[in-house]
Amino acid sequence: MKRNSFYIERIIPLLITGGLFVHLINIANYLRDGSARVGDVLQPAVDAPLALLMIYCAVGLLYWRNFFGKFGIVSVWRKVSYFVIAFYIWASIPGHLMFLASGDTSYFDFFPWWFSVVLMPIYGLMILYFVTLHQRRVDGAVD
């Protein structure tokens, strides 16, 4: 049986890279101006595609059994990491929808500028998680 992962293993690194650049610009703004808010970086033209990707990935992440089967995920750290990434993506959706609907960035303004610095290595690890996956072959072996 072929398992469908909804290609989230390819889309999430793209999503996280987009978020990485938003946070990188936030850090640059702080270094330039001495203050920064993600709300200064977020624009509807930037956030709309990120939010759409985020929602798609969040729904795809609900099918974790398919994902684990497709990639032969059995180790505890891989499973825990998957659910941490899923939680992060799901927890981000309300803020992005609130911003797109009303322009309100208070969901993000709760976090200080240095939170962007903390996220950079975490984003790198999230991307690494997906680029190191190996799809299982039909016979059950991992490629």
MIDOSE-1310 file (N, C-alpha, C; in nm, 2 decimals, decimal comma, always signed):
residues 143
mkrn	+0,08/-0,12/+0,00/+0,00/+0,00/+0,00/+0,09/+0,12/+0,00; +0,07/+0,21/-0,09/+0,14/+0,33/-0,10/+0,09/+0,44/-0,01; +0,17/+0,49/+0,07/+0,13/+0,59/+0,17/+0,14/+0,73/+0,12; +0,03/+0,81/+0,14/+0,03/+0,95/+0,10/+0,08/+1,04/+0,21
sfyi	+0,18/+1,12/+0,19/+0,23/+1,21/+0,29/+0,18/+1,36/+0,25; +0,11/+1,37/+0,14/+0,06/+1,50/+0,10/+0,18/+1,60/+0,06; +0,30/+1,54/+0,05/+0,42/+1,61/+0,01/+0,46/+1,71/+0,11; +0,42/+1,70/+0,24/+0,46/+1,79/+0,34/+0,61/+1,79/+0,37
erii	+0,67/+1,67/+0,34/+0,81/+1,66/+0,35/+0,89/+1,75/+0,26; +0,83/+1,80/+0,15/+0,89/+1,89/+0,06/+0,84/+2,03/+0,08; +0,72/+2,05/+0,13/+0,66/+2,18/+0,15/+0,70/+2,25/+0,28; +0,71/+2,17/+0,38/+0,75/+2,23/+0,51/+0,88/+2,30/+0,51
plli	+0,99/+2,24/+0,45/+1,11/+2,31/+0,44/+1,10/+2,45/+0,37; +1,01/+2,45/+0,27/+0,98/+2,58/+0,20/+0,91/+2,68/+0,29; +0,81/+2,63/+0,36/+0,74/+2,71/+0,46/+0,83/+2,77/+0,57; +0,92/+2,68/+0,62/+1,01/+2,72/+0,73/+1,11/+2,82/+0,68
tggl	+1,16/+2,80/+0,55/+1,25/+2,89/+0,50/+1,19/+3,03/+0,48; +1,06/+3,04/+0,44/+0,99/+3,17/+0,44/+0,98/+3,23/+0,57; +0,95/+3,15/+0,67/+0,95/+3,21/+0,81/+1,09/+3,25/+0,86; +1,19/+3,17/+0,82/+1,33/+3,21/+0,86/+1,36/+3,35/+0,80
fvhl	+1,32/+3,38/+0,68/+1,35/+3,51/+0,62/+1,28/+3,62/+0,69; +1,15/+3,59/+0,73/+1,08/+3,70/+0,81/+1,15/+3,73/+0,94; +1,20/+3,62/+1,01/+1,26/+3,64/+1,14/+1,40/+3,70/+1,12; +1,47/+3,67/+1,01/+1,60/+3,73/+0,98/+1,59/+3,88/+0,95
inia	+1,48/+3,92/+0,88/+1,46/+4,06/+0,86/+1,42/+4,13/+0,99; +1,35/+4,06/+1,08/+1,32/+4,12/+1,21/+1,44/+4,14/+1,29; +1,54/+4,05/+1,29/+1,67/+4,07/+1,36/+1,74/+4,19/+1,29; +1,75/+4,19/+1,16/+1,82/+4,30/+1,09/+1,75/+4,44/+1,13
nylr	+1,62/+4,44/+1,14/+1,56/+4,57/+1,18/+1,60/+4,61/+1,32; +1,61/+4,51/+1,41/+1,65/+4,54/+1,55/+1,79/+4,59/+1,55; +1,88/+4,53/+1,48/+2,02/+4,57/+1,47/+2,04/+4,71/+1,41; +1,95/+4,74/+1,32/+1,95/+4,88/+1,25/+1,89/+4,98/+1,34
dgsa	+1,77/+4,95/+1,40/+1,69/+5,06/+1,46/+1,69/+5,05/+1,61; +1,74/+4,94/+1,67/+1,73/+4,92/+1,82/+1,60/+4,87/+1,87; +1,50/+4,85/+1,78/+1,37/+4,79/+1,82/+1,32/+4,72/+1,69; +1,23/+4,62/+1,72/+1,17/+4,55/+1,61/+1,05/+4,47/+1,66
rvgd	+0,96/+4,46/+1,56/+0,84/+4,37/+1,59/+0,82/+4,29/+1,46; +0,77/+4,17/+1,47/+0,74/+4,09/+1,35/+0,64/+4,16/+1,27; +0,55/+4,24/+1,34/+0,44/+4,31/+1,27/+0,50/+4,42/+1,18; +0,62/+4,46/+1,20/+0,69/+4,56/+1,10/+0,73/+4,49/+0,98
vlqp	+0,75/+4,36/+0,98/+0,80/+4,28/+0,87/+0,68/+4,22/+0,79; +0,59/+4,17/+0,86/+0,47/+4,11/+0,80/+0,39/+4,20/+0,71; +0,37/+4,16/+0,59/+0,28/+4,23/+0,50/+0,19/+4,13/+0,44; +0,07/+4,17/+0,41/-0,03/+4,07/+0,35/+0,03/+3,99/+0,23
avda	+0,10/+4,06/+0,15/+0,16/+3,99/+0,03/+0,26/+3,89/+0,07; +0,32/+3,90/+0,18/+0,42/+3,81/+0,23/+0,35/+3,70/+0,31; +0,26/+3,74/+0,39/+0,19/+3,65/+0,49/+0,09/+3,56/+0,42; +0,02/+3,60/+0,32/-0,09/+3,52/+0,26/-0,03/+3,39/+0,21
plal	+0,08/+3,39/+0,13/+0,13/+3,26/+0,08/+0,18/+3,17/+0,19; +0,25/+3,24/+0,29/+0,29/+3,16/+0,41/+0,18/+3,10/+0,48; +0,07/+3,17/+0,50/-0,04/+3,12/+0,58/-0,11/+3,01/+0,50; -0,12/+3,02/+0,37/-0,18/+2,91/+0,29/-0,09/+2,78/+0,30
lmiy	+0,04/+2,80/+0,28/+0,13/+2,68/+0,30/+0,11/+2,62/+0,44; +0,11/+2,71/+0,54/+0,10/+2,67/+0,68/-0,03/+2,58/+0,70; -0,14/+2,63/+0,65/-0,27/+2,56/+0,67/-0,26/+2,42/+0,60; -0,21/+2,42/+0,48/-0,20/+2,30/+0,40/-0,11/+2,20/+0,48
cavg	+0,00/+2,25/+0,53/+0,10/+2,16/+0,60/+0,03/+2,11/+0,73; -0,04/+2,20/+0,80/-0,10/+2,16/+0,93/-0,20/+2,05/+0,90; -0,28/+2,06/+0,80/-0,38/+1,95/+0,77/-0,30/+1,82/+0,73; -0,20/+1,84/+0,65/-0,12/+1,72/+0,61/-0,05/+1,65/+0,73
llyw	-0,01/+1,73/+0,83/+0,05/+1,68/+0,95/-0,04/+1,59/+1,03; -0,17/+1,61/+1,02/-0,27/+1,53/+1,09/-0,26/+1,38/+1,05; -0,21/+1,36/+0,93/-0,20/+1,22/+0,88/-0,06/+1,16/+0,92; -0,03/+1,17/+1,04/+0,11/+1,13/+1,09/+0,13/+0,98/+1,07
rnff	+0,03/+0,90/+1,07/+0,05/+0,75/+1,05/+0,10/+0,73/+0,91; +0,04/+0,80/+0,81/+0,08/+0,78/+0,67/+0,22/+0,83/+0,66; +0,26/+0,94/+0,72/+0,39/+1,00/+0,71/+0,49/+0,90/+0,77; +0,46/+0,85/+0,89/+0,55/+0,76/+0,96/+0,57/+0,63/+0,88
gkfg	+0,46/+0,58/+0,82/+0,47/+0,46/+0,73/+0,55/+0,49/+0,61; +0,53/+0,60/+0,54/+0,60/+0,63/+0,42/+0,75/+0,64/+0,44; +0,79/+0,69/+0,55/+0,93/+0,72/+0,58/+0,99/+0,62/+0,68; +0,92/+0,52/+0,72/+0,97/+0,42/+0,82/+1,01/+0,49/+0,95
ivsv	+0,93/+0,58/+1,00/+0,97/+0,65/+1,12/+0,94/+0,56/+1,24; +1,04/+0,52/+1,31/+1,02/+0,43/+1,43/+1,09/+0,49/+1,55; +1,19/+0,57/+1,53/+1,26/+0,62/+1,65/+1,18/+0,73/+1,72; +1,20/+0,72/+1,85/+1,12/+0,81/+1,94/+1,15/+0,96/+1,91
wrkv	+1,28/+0,99/+1,89/+1,32/+1,13/+1,87/+1,26/+1,18/+1,74; +1,25/+1,10/+1,64/+1,19/+1,14/+1,51/+1,04/+1,17/+1,53; +0,97/+1,08/+1,61/+0,83/+1,10/+1,63/+0,80/+1,22/+1,71; +0,88/+1,24/+1,82/+0,86/+1,36/+1,91/+0,89/+1,49/+1,83
syfv	+0,99/+1,49/+1,75/+1,03/+1,60/+1,66/+0,91/+1,63/+1,57; +0,85/+1,53/+1,51/+0,74/+1,55/+1,42/+0,63/+1,62/+1,49; +0,59/+1,58/+1,61/+0,48/+1,64/+1,68/+0,51/+1,78/+1,73; +0,64/+1,81/+1,76/+0,68/+1,94/+1,80/+0,67/+2,04/+1,68
iafy	+0,71/+1,99/+1,57/+0,70/+2,07/+1,44/+0,55/+2,09/+1,41; +0,47/+1,99/+1,42/+0,32/+2,00/+1,40/+0,26/+2,10/+1,49; +0,30/+2,09/+1,62/+0,24/+2,19/+1,72/+0,28/+2,33/+1,68; +0,41/+2,35/+1,65/+0,45/+2,49/+1,61/+0,37/+2,54/+1,50
iwas	+0,36/+2,46/+1,39/+0,28/+2,50/+1,27/+0,14/+2,53/+1,31; +0,07/+2,44/+1,38/-0,07/+2,46/+1,42/-0,08/+2,59/+1,51; +0,01/+2,61/+1,60/+0,00/+2,72/+1,69/+0,03/+2,85/+1,62; +0,09/+2,85/+1,51/+0,12/+2,98/+1,43/+0,00/+3,02/+1,35
ipgh	-0,09/+2,93/+1,31/-0,20/+2,96/+1,22/-0,29/+3,07/+1,28; -0,33/+3,07/+1,41/-0,43/+3,18/+1,45/-0,37/+3,32/+1,43; -0,24/+3,33/+1,46/-0,18/+3,46/+1,45/-0,18/+3,51/+1,30; -0,15/+3,42/+1,21/-0,14/+3,46/+1,07/-0,29/+3,49/+1,02
lmfl	-0,38/+3,41/+1,06/-0,52/+3,44/+1,02/-0,57/+3,57/+1,08; -0,54/+3,60/+1,20/-0,58/+3,72/+1,27/-0,52/+3,84/+1,19; -0,39/+3,83/+1,16/-0,32/+3,93/+1,08/-0,39/+3,96/+0,95; -0,41/+3,85/+0,87/-0,47/+3,86/+0,74/-0,61/+3,92/+0,74
asgd	-0,69/+3,88/+0,85/-0,83/+3,93/+0,86/-0,84/+4,07/+0,91; -0,75/+4,11/+1,00/-0,77/+4,24/+1,06/-0,64/+4,33/+1,06; -0,53/+4,28/+1,02/-0,40/+4,36/+1,03/-0,35/+4,36/+1,17; -0,41/+4,29/+1,26/-0,37/+4,29/+1,40/-0,25/+4,20/+1,42
tsyf	-0,14/+4,25/+1,47/-0,02/+4,16/+1,49/+0,01/+4,13/+1,64; -0,09/+4,16/+1,73/-0,07/+4,14/+1,87/-0,03/+4,00/+1,91; -0,08/+3,90/+1,83/-0,04/+3,76/+1,85/+0,11/+3,74/+1,85; +0,17/+3,81/+1,76/+0,32/+3,80/+1,74/+0,39/+3,90/+1,83
dffp	+0,33/+4,01/+1,85/+0,40/+4,12/+1,93/+0,42/+4,07/+2,08; +0,36/+3,97/+2,12/+0,38/+3,91/+2,25/+0,53/+3,87/+2,27; +0,59/+3,82/+2,16/+0,73/+3,77/+2,16/+0,82/+3,89/+2,14; +0,93/+3,89/+2,22/+1,03/+4,00/+2,20/+1,11/+3,97/+2,08
wwfs	+1,19/+4,07/+2,03/+1,26/+4,06/+1,91/+1,36/+3,95/+1,91; +1,42/+3,92/+2,03/+1,52/+3,82/+2,04/+1,47/+3,68/+2,02; +1,34/+3,66/+2,02/+1,27/+3,53/+1,99/+1,31/+3,49/+1,85; +1,32/+3,59/+1,76/+1,37/+3,56/+1,62/+1,50/+3,49/+1,62
vvlm	+1,59/+3,54/+1,71/+1,73/+3,48/+1,72/+1,72/+3,34/+1,77; +1,64/+3,31/+1,86/+1,62/+3,18/+1,92/+1,56/+3,08/+1,81; +1,47/+3,13/+1,73/+1,41/+3,05/+1,62/+1,51/+3,01/+1,51; +1,61/+3,09/+1,49/+1,69/+3,06/+1,37/+1,75/+2,91/+1,38
piyg	+1,82/+2,87/+1,48/+1,87/+2,74/+1,48/+1,76/+2,63/+1,49; +1,65/+2,66/+1,55/+1,53/+2,57/+1,56/+1,48/+2,55/+1,42; +1,47/+2,66/+1,34/+1,42/+2,65/+1,20/+1,52/+2,56/+1,12; +1,65/+2,58/+1,14/+1,75/+2,50/+1,08/+1,73/+2,35/+1,11
lmil	+1,70/+2,32/+1,23/+1,68/+2,18/+1,27/+1,55/+2,12/+1,21; +1,45/+2,21/+1,20/+1,33/+2,16/+1,14/+1,35/+2,13/+0,99; +1,42/+2,21/+0,92/+1,45/+2,19/+0,78/+1,54/+2,06/+0,77; +1,63/+2,04/+0,86/+1,72/+1,93/+0,86/+1,64/+1,80/+0,88
yfvt	+1,54/+1,81/+0,97/+1,45/+1,69/+0,99/+1,40/+1,64/+0,86; +1,35/+1,73/+0,78/+1,28/+1,68/+0,65/+1,38/+1,65/+0,54; +1,49/+1,72/+0,53/+1,58/+1,68/+0,42/+1,66/+1,55/+0,45; +1,66/+1,50/+0,57/+1,73/+1,38/+0,60/+1,63/+1,26/+0,60
lhqr	+1,51/+1,28/+0,56/+1,42/+1,16/+0,55/+1,45/+1,07/+0,44; +1,43/+0,94/+0,45/+1,45/+0,85/+0,35/+1,32/+0,77/+0,33; +1,26/+0,77/+0,21/+1,14/+0,70/+0,18/+1,16/+0,55/+0,18; +1,06/+0,48/+0,25/+1,06/+0,33/+0,25/+1,03/+0,28/+0,11
rvdg	+1,09/+0,18/+0,07/+1,06/+0,11/-0,06/+0,93/+0,03/-0,04; +0,88/-0,02/-0,15/+0,76/-0,10/-0,14/+0,78/-0,23/-0,06; +0,90/-0,28/-0,07/+0,93/-0,41/+0,01/+0,96/-0,38/+0,16; +0,94/-0,25/+0,20/+0,96/-0,22/+0,34/+1,09/-0,17/+0,38
avd	+1,19/-0,18/+0,29/+1,32/-0,13/+0,32/+1,32/+0,02/+0,31; +1,42/+0,08/+0,37/+1,43/+0,23/+0,36/+1,54/+0,26/+0,25; +1,50/+0,35/+0,16/+1,60/+0,39/+0,05/+1,71/+0,47/+0,11
